[in-house]
Amino acid sequence: MADYTIISDVSNYIINVLRKKMCPEPIPSPNNIEVSSPASQDVDYILGLYLYDIKEDDTVAPPPTVRRGKYQLQPPPKPYSLYYMVFINSGGQAGLKDQDFQKIIGKCAQIVSDNNSVLPNQLQNWLDTQEPPIVLTQAKISLEEKVRVWSAINKPYQISLFYKAAPVYVSSELVINTPRVVDAQFSLNVTGEGVDKD
């Protein structure tokens, strides 16, 4: 199952897709697209990806316990949902007009819609199990909730895109040793029913 770095790997997947498909138009350089928080100061990029929440996903049935060899078990991985905001950096908007702003947001929405799923073993190529795809969908949150996300980082609200990535399974490091069966006893109880007696 996927290691804990899967959360960072999902972020990198989104960033790499955006860099590949948004440059050189409408964004000039891949360096203008970063994983960052809108609260970061003095950073030079145009488009940012901000992971603002992680929740355990109780709507997904966890997979069974994982067997490791003959005598070890590992607890099943936990499914999580990752919540992202894609925004335009207020410090990197020099020369951008409102029309440019809308083009960037529109192109980003198009790209994410066209590349909205990835298999965990594409992100962690050592995985030997087939896990379900991680799907990117529009986060179902209200305008008030979006404003609260901006307020939490002391920034005024601006038009931005909100996405949910799920399910993201994170494996456990715990290993449970199961006892070996070294001795077994059996007893057979035979009754006289159904036995012919001469």
C-alpha positions as CSV (number, residue, x, y, z in Angstrom):
1,M,0.0,0.0,0.0
2,A,1.0,3.6,-0.6
3,D,3.5,5.2,1.8
4,Y,2.9,8.4,3.7
5,T,4.6,10.4,0.9
6,I,1.5,9.8,-1.3
7,I,0.0,13.1,0.0
8,S,3.0,15.0,-1.4
9,D,3.0,12.9,-4.5
10,V,-0.6,13.9,-5.3
11,S,0.3,17.6,-5.0
12,N,3.3,17.0,-7.3
13,Y,1.1,15.2,-9.8
14,I,-1.3,18.2,-10.0
15,I,1.6,20.7,-10.3
16,N,3.4,18.7,-13.0
17,V,0.2,18.4,-15.1
18,L,-0.4,22.2,-14.8
19,R,3.2,23.0,-15.7
20,K,3.1,20.8,-18.7
21,K,-0.2,22.0,-20.1
22,M,-0.3,25.7,-19.0
23,C,3.0,26.8,-20.3
24,P,4.0,28.8,-22.3
25,E,0.3,29.9,-22.7
26,P,-1.3,31.4,-20.7
27,I,1.6,31.1,-18.2
28,P,5.1,31.8,-19.6
29,S,7.2,29.4,-17.5
30,P,6.8,26.2,-15.4
31,N,8.6,28.1,-12.6
32,N,5.5,30.4,-12.4
33,I,3.4,27.5,-11.0
34,E,4.2,26.4,-7.4
35,V,2.9,24.4,-4.4
36,S,2.5,27.3,-2.0
37,S,0.2,29.1,0.5
38,P,-1.4,32.4,-0.4
39,A,0.0,33.6,3.0
40,S,3.6,33.2,1.8
41,Q,5.2,36.6,1.3
42,D,7.8,37.7,-1.3
43,V,7.4,34.7,-3.6
44,D,7.6,35.1,-7.3
45,Y,5.0,32.8,-9.0
46,I,1.7,33.3,-10.8
47,L,-0.4,30.2,-10.0
48,G,-0.4,28.4,-6.6
49,L,-1.6,25.1,-5.3
50,Y,-2.5,25.1,-1.7
51,L,-3.4,22.0,0.3
52,Y,-5.7,23.5,3.0
53,D,-7.3,20.4,4.6
54,I,-6.9,16.7,5.0
55,K,-9.8,14.5,6.3
56,E,-10.2,10.9,7.0
57,D,-12.7,9.6,4.5
58,D,-15.3,7.5,6.4
59,T,-17.5,7.1,3.2
60,V,-14.9,4.6,1.8
61,A,-14.8,1.1,3.1
62,P,-11.2,0.3,4.3
63,P,-9.5,-2.6,2.6
64,P,-8.8,-5.8,4.6
65,T,-5.9,-6.3,6.9
66,V,-2.7,-6.8,4.9
67,R,-0.7,-10.1,5.3
68,R,3.1,-9.8,5.4
69,G,4.6,-13.3,5.0
70,K,3.2,-16.2,7.0
71,Y,3.2,-14.8,10.5
72,Q,2.7,-11.1,10.2
73,L,-0.3,-8.8,9.6
74,Q,-0.4,-5.1,8.9
75,P,-3.5,-2.9,9.7
76,P,-5.4,-1.8,6.6
77,P,-4.4,1.7,5.2
78,K,-6.6,4.7,6.1
79,P,-8.4,6.5,3.3
80,Y,-8.1,10.3,3.2
81,S,-9.6,13.1,1.2
82,L,-7.2,16.0,0.3
83,Y,-8.7,19.5,-0.2
84,Y,-6.9,21.9,-2.5
85,M,-7.2,25.5,-3.5
86,V,-5.8,26.7,-6.8
87,F,-5.3,30.5,-6.8
88,I,-3.5,33.3,-8.5
89,N,-0.7,34.8,-6.4
90,S,-1.5,38.4,-5.5
91,G,2.3,39.2,-5.3
92,G,3.0,37.8,-8.8
93,Q,0.3,39.5,-10.8
94,A,2.4,42.3,-12.2
95,G,1.2,43.1,-15.7
96,L,-1.8,40.7,-15.4
97,K,-5.2,42.1,-16.5
98,D,-8.6,40.9,-15.4
99,Q,-8.9,39.1,-18.8
100,D,-5.6,37.3,-18.2
101,F,-6.7,36.3,-14.7
102,Q,-9.9,34.7,-16.1
103,K,-7.9,32.9,-18.9
104,I,-5.6,31.4,-16.3
105,I,-8.4,30.2,-14.1
106,G,-10.4,28.9,-17.1
107,K,-7.4,27.0,-18.5
108,C,-6.6,25.5,-15.1
109,A,-10.3,24.2,-14.7
110,Q,-10.1,22.7,-18.2
111,I,-6.8,20.9,-17.5
112,V,-7.9,19.4,-14.1
113,S,-11.2,18.2,-15.7
114,D,-9.3,16.5,-18.5
115,N,-6.7,14.9,-16.1
116,N,-8.9,14.2,-13.1
117,S,-7.5,10.8,-12.0
118,V,-4.2,9.0,-11.3
119,L,-3.4,5.6,-10.1
120,P,-1.3,5.4,-6.9
121,N,1.3,3.1,-8.6
122,Q,1.9,5.9,-11.2
123,L,2.9,8.1,-8.2
124,Q,4.8,5.3,-6.3
125,N,6.0,2.8,-8.9
126,W,7.2,0.3,-6.2
127,L,3.6,-0.5,-5.2
128,D,2.8,-4.1,-5.8
129,T,-0.9,-3.8,-5.1
130,Q,-3.6,-2.4,-7.4
131,E,-5.3,0.4,-5.6
132,P,-8.3,2.4,-6.8
133,P,-7.6,5.6,-8.7
134,I,-7.3,8.9,-6.9
135,V,-9.9,11.2,-8.4
136,L,-10.0,15.0,-8.5
137,T,-13.4,16.5,-8.3
138,Q,-14.7,20.0,-7.7
139,A,-15.1,20.5,-3.9
140,K,-18.7,20.9,-2.9
141,I,-18.3,23.9,-0.7
142,S,-20.3,27.1,-0.6
143,L,-19.0,30.6,-1.2
144,E,-19.1,31.3,2.6
145,E,-16.8,28.3,3.1
146,K,-14.4,29.5,0.5
147,V,-14.3,32.9,2.1
148,R,-13.5,31.2,5.4
149,V,-10.5,29.4,3.8
150,W,-9.1,32.8,2.7
151,S,-9.9,34.4,6.1
152,A,-8.0,31.7,7.9
153,I,-4.8,32.9,6.2
154,N,-5.7,36.6,6.6
155,K,-6.2,37.2,3.0
156,P,-9.2,38.8,1.2
157,Y,-11.2,36.4,-0.9
158,Q,-10.5,36.1,-4.6
159,I,-11.8,33.9,-7.3
160,S,-10.1,30.5,-7.0
161,L,-10.7,26.8,-7.7
162,F,-11.4,24.3,-5.0
163,Y,-10.8,20.5,-5.5
164,K,-11.1,17.3,-3.6
165,A,-8.6,14.4,-4.2
166,A,-9.9,11.0,-3.0
167,P,-9.5,8.3,-1.9
168,V,-5.8,8.6,-0.9
169,Y,-4.8,5.6,1.1
170,V,-2.0,5.9,3.6
171,S,-0.4,2.7,4.9
172,S,0.3,1.8,8.5
173,E,3.8,1.2,9.9
174,L,2.5,-1.2,12.5
175,V,3.2,-4.9,12.1
176,I,1.3,-7.5,14.2
177,N,3.1,-10.8,14.8
178,T,0.6,-13.7,14.8
179,P,1.5,-16.8,16.8
180,R,2.6,-19.9,15.0
181,V,0.6,-23.1,15.4
182,V,3.1,-25.6,16.9
183,D,0.7,-28.1,18.4
184,A,-2.8,-29.2,17.6
185,Q,-5.1,-31.5,19.4
186,F,-8.2,-33.2,18.0
187,S,-10.9,-35.3,19.6
188,L,-13.5,-37.5,18.0
189,N,-16.7,-38.3,19.8
190,V,-18.4,-41.4,18.4
191,T,-21.9,-42.3,19.5
192,G,-23.7,-45.5,19.1
193,E,-26.4,-44.1,17.0
194,G,-26.9,-45.6,13.6
195,V,-24.5,-48.5,14.4
196,D,-25.8,-52.1,13.8
197,K,-25.1,-54.4,16.7
198,D,-25.1,-58.2,16.2
